[in-house]
Amino acid sequence: MSSPEYVPSPGRQGTPLLRLRDVSAEFAVPGRAAVPVLDGVGLDVAAGSILAVVGESGSGKSTLGRVVTGTLPENGRITAGEVVLGGRTLTGLSERQYRRVRGKEIGYIPQDALLGLNPLLPVGVQAAEPLRAHGVGSRAERRERVLDLFAKVGLRDPGRLYGRYPHELSGGMCQRVLIAAAMSTRPRLLIADEPTTALDVTVQRTILDLLSGLVESEDLAILLITHDLGVAAERADDIAVVKDGRIVRGGRTAEVVAEPGDPYTEDLLRSSSLGFSGRQAATARLEYSRTVPADSPVVVEARRVGKTFASRRGSDPVTAVADASFQVRRGTTLGIVGESGSGKTTLVRVLAGLTPADTGSVEIDGEPVVHHRRGAGQAGLYRKVQMVYQDPFASLNPRSTVRAILDEPLRGHTYGSARERADRITELLEVTGLPAALADRYTAELSGGQRQRVAIARALAPRPDVVVLDEPVSALDVTVQRQILGLLDSLQRELGLTYVFISHDLGVIAEMSDEIVVLDHGHIVERGAALGVLTEPRTDYVKELLTSIPGAAGPGPAVLVGPGRSATERNP
């Protein structure tokens, strides 16, 4: 089928600002035939509108953005079609000619704010770089322009922030810096490549509100690249769903959501915030938890845990966790939710014995957790408590094969003979749904979902009682999220595992948790059964978290949908 074309939204006049016509592209591979990555893509983006390009990793959506910006890698090339911006054909421009367009007429916001910024340069200098590169104004004028933009994107005290470095800012603040940099030259088109992935829901809403405001105030056209159909449905005028380099469904947002038509689009809907009722998820989860005996023993107990960190700038110490107390029974899941900086990760690091508590105590199976205590007791703790981290690529050794990665914890805990360890590795691959053939591959040869399955298998290797999961699906596409969450759920049922599950994503928390702890600046502000906390919040903070989820605008409590976002429960 040919890719559909997009026309300006009803009421808009004139030629679309950006027009792609039957664009195809491929990547050259040494010793093999070239790999097609785009196939006959056609779309229009009008000034004053947002077009969302939606698809999984590898679908071609980010490549589409690179085609528009002229930043394909050296082995990539456009084989057919044309890209037109404001009536000017960009296809075929030299790199020198493209530099005059890129950063001036086309702004770009990358996915990872920290990777998008140079850690060695102040953020103000980096935000002014597009102006300097295009010879706009004097140094003083560029500084004033950046300070003005910092204020417009909601950064407080721009003068102070101008000289700060990226590591001194939060993720949301770094993303605002990148937006300011992209807007510094007053471009007509902004390409936002997964601009809110892994951000907290409140920060996500703020960034999306900011982008929507720029569309209206600057008559800007935005090409929004995302795997989250919930974000696309809430923010975009039009949607193009991309699979294997082709647009399989496209049109006005309401039409695509109401009638997906294509099986792939329907699958994205089912896996996203628009296709799954979080109330049902939480209810089903609580029903499952009732199969765990009410007198099931307490495996994890935290009593008045506190942790503070000294400030590097000589100011008062920062309280990461304050007076936290809770229990987790065997075979159940405790969900810990909160914004960045709320203390989630610090708390679970204390539970796992990786960070010492300043006050209070933690027990695992009745034994105290003592940080850095040597001997068999601590070795036993590290066997009982295992962790799965957010980024499966960063948490796995790229120089080791899957087999070596899984063998390492077995050797560390003196698990049996070489034959027994080999059998255990085969068992781990099978239980996590990984083909045996992957055992001798490196992590770079695996997909994101496969890498996270390896991380889960590694955590299960020494047969732990408690698995701590720190944002284990936030870096994954929604369909892969669904698969990993399903795997974790089945493993818990089969093996009787106890989970402590961290996430800023309330849809995921709704689906996975029996009980929930909500943290705000290190303090537990709500605690209780998942359904009660999520549907009848008692504090303004939790209500704000719920209403910040894409689709949850408007009156009434949000019905969580997972894995990921939400839709609003409208009053009849």
N, C-alpha and C positions, 0 to 999 in steps of 0.2 A: 504494500500500500504506500502511496505517496504521503509525505508529511503535509499536514494541513497548513494553510497560510493564515496569518493573523492580520486583521484590519484594525484601525483605530476604534476605540470604544465608541458607542453611540453618543453623538453630540460633539465629539471632537472633530476638528476640521483639518484638512491638509494632509500632506504626505507623512507617514510615520517617520520618526527621527531615526530609528535603527531598522534596517530591513536586511534579512538574510534570505537568499533565494537559492534553493536546491544545493546547499553547501554540503560537500563531502570532503572528508579528510582521512589521512592514514598515517601510520607510524612505520617506518622502515625497521626491519629486524635483521641483523646480520645472519646470512646463511639461510634465511627463510623468506617466504613471501610476505609482502607488506601487510600489516594488520589494519583493516578499516576501523575507524573510530567514530566517524559521522557519515551518515548516508542520506543525502537528499533533504537536509534540514531546511525548512522555511518558516520564518516567523517575523512578525512586525512588533515594534515597541513604540508607542506614541509618547510624545512629551506629556508630562503630567500624569503618567500611569506607571503601574508596576506589572511586569510579566514575570511569573515564577516558573522556573524550569525545574521540574521535580524528577528525581530518579535515584536509584541505588548507586553505591560506589561501583565504578566501572561502566556506568550506563552511558557516559559521554557528556554529561552535563557540564562538568568543569572544563573539558576540552572545548566545548562550545564557547565558553567565556574566553578561553585563551585564543580562539580563532578571532573573536571580535577585537581583542586587545593586541593581536599580532605577536603573541608570546608563546607560540608552539615551540616545543623543544627542537633541537637541531635535526632529530630524525623524523619530525612531523612536517606534513605539508598538506595544503589544500589542493584537492584534485579536481574539484568542480564547483561551480556556483560562484556567487559573489556576496560580499558584505558591503552595505551602503550605509553611511552615516551622514544624515543631513544632506542627502543628495550627492555626496562624494563617495566614489567607490574606493574602499580601502584595500580590497583584494589586489595583490600585486605590488603594493607599496614596498619600497626598500626599507631596511631597518632605520636608516637615517630619516626618511620621510615619516615613518611610523612614530618616531620619537616626538615629532612635533604634534602628533595627535594624542598619543598616550600620555596621561597625566594632565593634559590640558583640556581636551574635549571629552576624554573618557577617564573617569575616576574608577579606582579599583579598591575594594575592601576584601582582604584575605580572610580565611577561616580562623586561623590561629593568631590571636592578637599578639601573643608574646613572640611567636616565630616571625610575625610580620614586622617586628620592630628590632632595630639593632640594639643589643644590650649595652653597647659601649658609648652610645650617644644619647644626650638628653632628648626627651620626647618633643620638646619645642623645636629643636633643631631639625628633627626628622619630619615633623609636620610642615616645616617651611621648605623642605627639600624640593617638592614639585615647583614651587615658586622660583627657587634659585635655578633649577634645571631649565626652566623656560624663560629665564631672564626677566622675571617680573619684579619690579620695585627694588629699592635699596635694602640693605640688611635691616635697617630700622623699620622700614615700611613692611617688610615681610614679617618681622616680629609682631608688629601691631595687628597685621592681618591674622596671624595665628592666635594671638591673644583674644581677638574678637571671635574667632571660630571656636576656640575652647569654651568661651562663655556661651555661645549659641548651642553647642552640643551638650551643655549641662555640666561642664567641669567647673567645680568651685575653685576660687582663688587661682585664676589662670596664670598670674604672674609668678606665683610660687611653684606651680606645676611645670612651668616652661623649662626649668633647669633640672627637673627630676628625671631619674632613669626608669626604664620599663619595669624593673623588678620592684620598684618602690610603689607601683600603682596596682590596683586590683585588675582583674580580667576585664570587667566592664569599663573601667577607666581607660585601659589600653585600647579597647575597641573604639571608644569615643575619639581617642587621639588619631586612630587610623581613619575614622570618618572625617575628622577635621582635615587631615592631610589630603584625603581624596577630594574634598570639596574646596580646597584652598585656591585652585585656579578657576573656580566656577564652571565645572564641566557641564555638558548637556546630558551626558549619559553616565550613570553609575552602575558598575557591576559589583554586586555583593555576593561573594562566594561563601555560603554557609556562615553568615555573619554572627549568628547567635548559637551555634553548636556548642554544647557543654557549658553554656552560661546559665546561671540561676534564672528561674522564671521571672522574678521581678526585674532583674537586669535585662533579660531577654525582651520583656515588654517595653522597657525604657528605650532600648536600642531600636526596636521596631517602630515605636511611636516617633522616635527621632527621624528615622528614614521616611516614614509616611508624611511627617511634617515638611521635610525637605522637598518631597514631590509637589506638595501644594505651594509652598512659599517660593521655590526656585523654578517651578515648572519643569522639574527634573524627570527624566525617564530612568527607571531602575530595572535592571535585569537581575532578579533575585534567584540565586541558585541554592537549592535546598533539597534535603531528603525528607523533610518534615511536611507532609501534606496538610497538617493542621495549621502550621504557620502560613503556608501558601493560601489556604482557603480563607483565612482571616484577613490577610494583608494584600493579596494580589487582585488586580482587575481581571487578569487572564492567566491561564495555566497551560503549560506545555509539559506533558509527561514523556520522558525520554527513556527508551530501553534499547540496549545494543546499538546506540548511535542513531536511532530513528525516533521521531515523534509518533507515538502510538495513540495519543489522545490529546486534544487541545481545544481551547475555546474559552468562553466566558467562565469565570470561576464557579458561579452558581450552577451552571449547566454541567460542568465536569464532575462536581461533587454529587449532584442529584442523579446523574446518569453516566457513571464512569464508562460503561460500554465495553471497554477492553479488559480482559482478565488480569493483566498486569496492574492496571490502574485500580481495579477492584481489590487486588491483593494489597496494594499500598494503602488503600482506604481501610481495609480490615486491620492492618498492622499499625495504623496511625491513630491519632486522637479522634478522628471523625467516625471510626468504625467500631469502637469498643466501649461499652459502658463500664466505667470505673466503679459505679455503685454495685453492679453485678460482680465485678472482679473482687471488690472488698468483701461482699457478702459470701461469694463462693470461697474465698480464702478463710473467712471465719468459720464457715461450715466445715472446711477441711480441718481447721485447728481443733474443732470439737472432737475429731477422731483421736487426737492426742489426749491421753488421760489427764483429768484435772489435777491429779496428784503426781503428774510427771515431775521428776526431780529438777531442781534448779541447777543449771549448768554454769551460767554466768551470773555473778552478783557484784554489782558496783555499789559501794557505800560512800557517799559524800566525797566523790573524787573531785579534786581541784588541780589545775595546772596553770601557771603563769609563765610568760616569757619576758626577758629583759628587753627594753627598747634599745635599738642601735643609735638612736639620736639623743639619748640622755633623758627622755621624757619618762613618764610613769610606766611601770611594767604593764604588759598587755595580758589580760585575763582570757585564756583560751577556753578553759572549762571551769565551772564554779559549782561546787556542791551537787554533783550529779549522782543520783541514786536510781537503780532499776534492777530488775531481774529478767533472765531469759530462761525459759523452761526447755527441757530436751525436746527436740523435734519441732520446735517452733521458730518463727522468724521475728526478730525485732528490727523494725525499720527506723533509721535515724535520718531525719530530714532537717534541712535548714539551708540558708544562703551561704555563699562563700564567706569564710571568716567566722562562721557561727560556732566552730569548734568540733565539727563532726569527725574530721580525720584525726585530730589530736586525741579525742576521746577513744577511738578504736585503737590507736597506737598504744595508748595506755593499757587497754584490754589485752592487747597482744604481747605486752612486755617490751615493746620497742621504744617507748618513751616513759620515763619515770613520772609518777604522780607526785605533786608537792604535798597534797593532803588526801586523806581518805584511803580506801583500799579496794582491791579487786580480787575476786576468787574465781577460779575455773575448776569445776568439779570439787569444790571445797578446799582447794589448795591455793594459797596466796600467790599472786603474781608479783614477783620482785624483779625489777629491772636490772639486767646485767649480772644477776647472780649466777655464778658458775656452778657446774656440777650437774649431776643427773636430774635434779629437780627442775632446773631450767630447761634442760634438753627435753624433758618430758612435757613441759609447757609448750615448747615450740613444735612438738609433735601434735599436741592436742589442739592447738590454735594455728590455723593457716590463713593466708590472705590472698585475695584476688584483687588486682589493681585495675585502675581505670583504663590505662593505655596498654593493650596487649603487646604492642610492638616494643615499647620502651621497657616493659617489665620482663621481657624474655631476651636471653643472650643471643644476638644475631650470629655469633660465631659457632653456636652449638646446634646440632641437629635436634629434632623433636625427641629422639630416643635419649640423647645425652641430657636434655633438659629434664626429662622425667626420671632419669636414673639418678640425677644429683641428689634430690631429697631422700631417695631410698638409701643411697650410700651414706648420706649424712646421718641418717637415723639407724644405720647398721641393719638394714632390712635384708635378711636372708643371704643366700648364695647368689652367684651370678645368674644361675638358671632360674631361681625364684624371682629375682628382680626382672629378668626378661619376661617371665610369665605375668608379673604384675603390670609391666608396661603394656603388654598386649591387652590385659584386662582393662586398664585405664583408657586406652584408645577406644576400645569397644563401648565402654560405659558412657563415654562422652561423645559418641557418634562420629569418631574420626576413622577414616580408612587406615588399615594397617600399613599401606604403601607410603603414608605420610611420615612414618617413623624416621626415615633417613633423609628427610628434607630439612632445609633451613627455614627459619621463620619468614624470611623475605619471599619465599616461594608460596606462602600461604595467604589466604584472604584474611580480613580482619576478624570474621566470625570464627574461622579455623584457629587463628592465633589465640583468641579468647578461650576456645575449647581446650587448647593446650595449657593455658594458664590455669583453668579449672582442674584439668587432669593433674597438673603438678601439685596443686593445693590438696587434692584428694590422695596423693601418693602415699603419705605415711598414715593414712586412715585417721584423720582428725575427728575430734568431737564437735569442734566449732569452726565454722568458716566465716571469716570476715570479708565482706565484699564491698570494696570502696569504689563506688560509681562504675560498676563492671560493664554497663552497656551504654554509657553516655556518649562514647566515641563511635558507636555503631549505627548503621542504618536501621530504620524502624523494622523492616522485615527480619533482619539479623537479630535485632533486639528481641523480637518475638521468639525466635528459635532458641536463643541463649536463656531467656527467662523460662521457657518451657523445659529446657534441659535442667536448669537449677531446681525447678519445682519437682520434676520426676526423680532427680537424684535425692532430694530431701525425703520424698516419700519412700523410696526404695532403701535408702541407707540410714534413715533416721537422723539426718544431720540437723544441727542447730546453726542458724544463720544470724549474723548481725549485718544488716544490709544498709549501706549508706547511699543516699541519692538525693539530688535536688529536684528530681522529677517525681511529682506526686502521683502520676499515673502508674509508674513503676512501683512506687511504694504501696499504692492501693492494691496492686496485683500480687505483691510478694509478701506482705507483712501480716502477721497476726496481731501484733501490737506496734504502736508507733511512739517514738520520742521526738519531740520537736525542739530544736535548739535555736536560741537567739542570743548572739554575743556570749556564748558559753553557758547560758542558763537554760535549763529545761523549762519551757513555758507551757507545754501540754504533753500529756502522756496518757495512753489508754488504748482500748481496742481500736483497730484500724477504722472500722466503719463509723464508730462514734466520732473519732478525731476528724475524719475527712468529711463527714456529712453534717456534723453539728459542732463546728469549731467554737471554742469559748473565748479565744483571744483575738484581738484585732490583727496581730501578726500572722496568725494562721489564716484568717480570712483574707488578708492581703496576698498571701502565697497562693491561695485558691483562685482569687480573682485575677491574678497575674498570668495564669495559664492561657495560651492562645485559645480563643473561642469562649473564654469565660467572662467576657465583658458584659456589663449589664446587671440588673438587679437579680437577686436570688443566689443561692449557693451554687457553686460549680459542681457538676457531676463529672468526676474524674474519668478519664479514658486512658487506657494504657495499651502498649507501653508508651507513655510520653506526655500527653498534653491533656486537653479537656474540651468539652462542649458545655454550654450553659444549660442548666435546668431552668427552662422558662416557666414562669407562672402562667397557668391557663387563663 
